[in-house]
């Protein structure tokens, strides 16, 4: 992803761990060039990945997070993760040294980005990569860390099982989310009993089969809506027979309708 602020030698910035500062922030922007994927990798510093325009998904050990506009995903240092996006994308990355102790989340999570947190990311991204420490720049970074620590957590997480049989089912469901097969049908495909499938998915994800499938629908809907798809298209692609039934599910899960949810995400965006 192109960098909006250049490191000291104007070369491409590829490894934030190399910069001896507690927080290193940069902006990124891509054109609508189709699918973008950063394969599984890890870095010593924790990462806050904020999306200002577009949407992305981030898989971290044990879970899949969807990041729509005005949200971010926090990835702890050392966590193995990948990032996938489709279409135009714009946002900011803040990499935080694990030695910084200021109440940052211990595990991966999606968080809402307040206007103040957004402005702090913009300001810190415009600092020199090797900014002078001990003065105004350090105070700015300290406030940024405080805001990350108190950012509200959002329910845009899909637990991902490690069991190979379950992962095969999950991959099929993600590839064909309109398939409304019953628990019995999915168990039969995997060569196991309904009871075994229900027990395994509960153990691996902490959810029932039905609850997990609903959460899959929620995260995919958010991703597609953020990418510009209509409510009607999303409802059909998720296998709902009517738009109202999809809207009801979405409202129960996230507390508001799909239209209002996305309008709030885009309102006041620069």
C-alpha distance (Angstrom), angle and dihedral (degrees) to the residues before:
residue distance angle dihedral
X1 . . .
X2 3.81 . .
X3 3.78 115.8 .
X4 3.80 119.6 -126.1
X5 3.79 94.9 -157.7
X6 3.79 120.1 39.6
X7 3.81 127.4 -132.1
X8 3.80 118.5 -119.0
X9 3.80 97.5 -82.2
X10 3.85 95.0 40.8
X11 3.82 90.8 -121.4
X12 3.78 122.7 130.8
X13 3.76 111.9 -72.5
X14 3.79 108.5 -132.2
X15 3.80 108.8 149.9
X16 3.81 119.1 46.4
X17 3.80 90.3 -175.5
X18 3.80 89.2 72.3
X19 3.81 94.3 65.2
X20 3.82 113.5 88.5
X21 3.79 98.1 -140.4
X22 3.84 128.3 105.3
X23 3.82 90.9 -125.0
X24 3.79 127.7 25.3
X25 3.82 117.1 -174.2
X26 3.79 131.3 -175.7
X27 3.77 137.9 164.8
X28 3.77 126.7 -125.9
X29 3.79 135.5 -163.6
X30 3.78 133.2 178.6
X31 3.77 132.9 -174.0
X32 3.79 121.7 -124.7
X33 3.80 94.9 -81.3
X34 3.79 98.9 145.3
X35 3.79 124.5 -108.0
X36 3.81 119.2 7.9
X37 3.78 120.3 -168.9
X38 3.79 132.4 179.3
X39 3.80 105.9 -163.2
X40 3.80 123.1 -131.4
X41 3.78 111.5 -59.7
X42 3.79 140.4 142.5
X43 3.79 138.6 -147.4
X44 3.76 134.0 -166.4
X45 3.79 94.6 -119.1
X46 3.78 122.6 73.2
X47 3.81 115.5 -115.1
X48 3.79 134.0 -141.8
X49 3.80 107.4 -163.9
X50 3.82 110.8 -166.2
X51 3.80 123.2 -169.4
X52 3.79 117.1 -151.9
X53 3.80 97.0 167.9
X54 3.80 129.3 15.7
X55 3.79 125.5 7.8
X56 3.77 138.4 -97.0
X57 3.77 140.7 -173.4
X58 3.77 124.8 -134.2
X59 3.78 123.9 -164.1
X60 3.78 115.3 -158.1
X61 3.80 125.5 175.9
X62 3.80 104.0 -63.0
X63 3.78 100.9 4.0
X64 3.79 151.8 51.2
X65 3.79 120.3 -135.7
X66 3.82 126.0 -164.6
X67 3.81 116.7 -150.7
X68 3.83 116.1 -162.7
X69 3.83 125.5 178.0
X70 3.83 115.2 -55.3
X71 3.79 91.6 20.7
X72 3.78 133.8 97.8
X73 3.76 138.0 -164.9
X74 3.78 121.2 -134.0
X75 3.83 113.8 -145.7
X76 3.82 115.2 -171.2
X77 3.79 118.0 -131.2
X78 3.80 113.9 -85.7
X79 3.82 95.1 20.4
X80 3.80 115.3 137.1
X81 3.81 108.6 -125.2
X82 3.77 146.2 152.8
X83 3.80 132.3 -153.5
X84 3.81 127.6 -144.9
X85 3.80 128.4 -176.1
X86 3.79 136.5 167.0
X87 3.80 123.4 -152.2
X88 3.79 130.2 -6.3
X89 3.79 115.7 -7.4
X90 3.78 133.9 -175.9
X91 3.77 132.1 174.1
X92 3.80 148.2 99.3
X93 3.80 138.8 -80.3
X94 3.79 123.7 -151.6
X95 3.80 117.1 -170.6
X96 3.80 115.3 -160.3
X97 3.79 125.3 -161.4
X98 3.83 111.0 -122.2
X99 3.80 89.0 -131.0
X100 3.80 88.3 70.7
X101 3.80 107.1 98.4
X102 3.80 110.2 -165.8
X103 3.79 107.2 126.0
X104 3.80 98.2 -83.0
X105 3.84 116.2 166.0
X106 3.80 114.5 -80.7
X107 3.80 94.0 -148.4
X108 3.77 136.6 39.4
X109 3.81 114.1 -79.8
X110 3.80 142.9 156.8
X111 3.80 115.2 -117.1
X112 3.79 136.4 -170.6
X113 3.81 113.6 -115.4
X114 3.79 113.9 -135.4
X115 3.82 121.2 -150.3
X116 3.82 89.0 -105.6
X117 3.81 93.2 51.8
X118 3.80 90.3 47.9
X119 3.81 92.4 52.0
X120 3.80 91.4 47.7
X121 3.81 89.6 53.3
X122 3.80 90.5 49.9
X123 3.81 92.2 48.1
X124 3.79 94.8 46.2
X125 3.82 91.0 47.2
X126 3.79 88.1 59.5
X127 3.79 93.7 54.7
X128 3.80 117.7 100.4
X129 3.80 110.0 -92.2
X130 3.83 88.6 -117.2
X131 3.80 95.1 40.8
X132 3.80 119.1 -179.8
X133 3.78 111.5 -93.6
X134 3.77 128.9 -141.8
X135 3.80 99.2 41.4
X136 3.80 140.5 62.1
X137 3.79 93.5 -37.5
X138 3.80 92.3 56.2
X139 3.81 90.4 48.7
X140 3.81 90.1 51.7
X141 3.81 90.5 51.2
X142 3.81 90.8 47.8
X143 3.81 91.3 55.4
X144 3.81 89.5 47.1
X145 3.81 89.8 55.3
X146 3.81 91.2 48.2
X147 3.81 90.7 53.2
X148 3.81 93.0 48.4
X149 3.81 89.1 51.6
X150 3.83 93.6 55.1
X151 3.83 98.6 37.3
X152 3.84 110.5 130.5
X153 3.81 113.6 -105.5
X154 3.82 115.9 -123.7
X155 3.81 128.5 -150.4
X156 3.80 97.6 -121.6
X157 3.78 95.9 121.6
X158 3.79 130.1 116.3
X159 3.83 114.6 -166.8
X160 3.80 110.6 -133.0
X161 3.82 120.6 -149.5
X162 3.79 122.8 -131.3
X163 3.82 96.2 -154.4
X164 3.81 107.2 107.8
X165 3.81 94.3 -137.3
X166 3.77 91.9 51.6
X167 3.78 92.4 43.7
X168 3.80 89.3 56.8
X169 3.81 90.1 54.5
X170 3.80 91.6 45.2
X171 3.80 92.7 50.9
X172 3.81 90.2 51.3
X173 3.80 92.0 48.6
X174 3.80 92.3 49.8
X175 3.81 90.6 48.0
X176 3.84 92.4 47.7
X177 3.82 107.7 25.6
X178 3.82 91.7 162.4
X179 3.80 89.7 66.5
X180 3.81 102.5 105.3
X181 3.80 94.8 -173.1
X182 3.79 116.6 161.5
X183 3.79 125.6 -112.5
X184 3.81 87.5 -102.5
X185 3.83 92.1 53.1
X186 3.81 94.0 49.2
X187 3.80 92.0 45.8
X188 3.79 90.5 51.3
X189 3.83 91.1 51.4
X190 3.80 89.7 53.2
X191 3.80 93.6 46.0
X192 3.79 96.4 -117.1
X193 3.79 138.2 105.8
X194 3.80 123.4 -95.1
X195 3.80 89.3 -113.8
X196 3.81 92.0 53.1
X197 3.81 92.6 48.3
X198 3.80 92.5 48.5
X199 3.80 91.6 47.4
X200 3.80 93.8 47.4
X201 3.78 96.3 48.0
X202 3.80 90.9 46.7
X203 3.80 91.1 51.4
X204 3.81 94.4 45.0
X205 3.82 101.1 40.6
X206 3.80 107.0 17.9
X207 3.81 89.1 -123.4
X208 3.77 137.8 98.6
X209 3.80 117.2 -110.9
X210 3.82 91.5 -105.4
X211 3.80 93.9 47.1
X212 3.81 91.8 48.3
X213 3.79 92.2 50.2
X214 3.80 90.9 49.5
X215 3.81 90.8 51.0
X216 3.81 88.8 50.1
X217 3.80 87.9 55.6
X218 3.81 91.4 49.6
X219 3.81 96.0 51.3
X220 3.80 93.5 44.0
X221 3.81 90.7 47.9
X222 3.79 91.9 52.2
X223 3.79 91.4 48.4
X224 3.81 94.2 48.4
X225 3.80 94.9 43.7
X226 3.80 90.2 49.9
X227 3.80 87.7 51.9
X228 3.80 90.7 57.5
X229 3.82 102.9 -96.1
X230 3.81 117.4 146.7
X231 3.80 122.0 -113.4
X232 3.81 89.1 -115.2
X233 3.81 92.2 54.0
X234 3.80 93.3 46.9
X235 3.81 92.1 49.1
X236 3.81 90.8 51.3
X237 3.81 93.8 44.9
X238 3.80 89.8 53.3
X239 3.81 91.3 51.6
X240 3.81 99.1 -109.4
X241 3.78 114.8 153.0
X242 3.80 92.3 -145.1
X243 3.79 138.2 20.5
X244 3.84 93.3 -124.9
X245 3.81 91.8 58.6
X246 3.81 90.1 51.9
X247 3.81 91.9 46.7
X248 3.81 90.3 50.7
X249 3.81 91.3 52.9
X250 3.80 91.8 47.1
X251 3.80 93.1 48.6
X252 3.80 92.6 49.7
X253 3.80 90.6 50.6
X254 3.82 100.9 43.3
X255 3.80 103.7 18.9
X256 3.80 97.7 -115.9
X257 3.79 141.5 57.0
X258 3.82 121.2 -84.5
X259 3.82 91.6 -112.3
X260 3.80 94.3 52.2
X261 3.79 92.0 42.4
X262 3.79 92.7 56.6
X263 3.82 94.4 39.0
X264 3.79 88.7 57.6
X265 3.80 90.0 49.4
X266 3.78 93.2 53.9
X267 3.79 100.1 36.7
X268 3.79 113.9 111.7
X269 3.78 92.4 3.7
X270 3.78 114.2 154.3
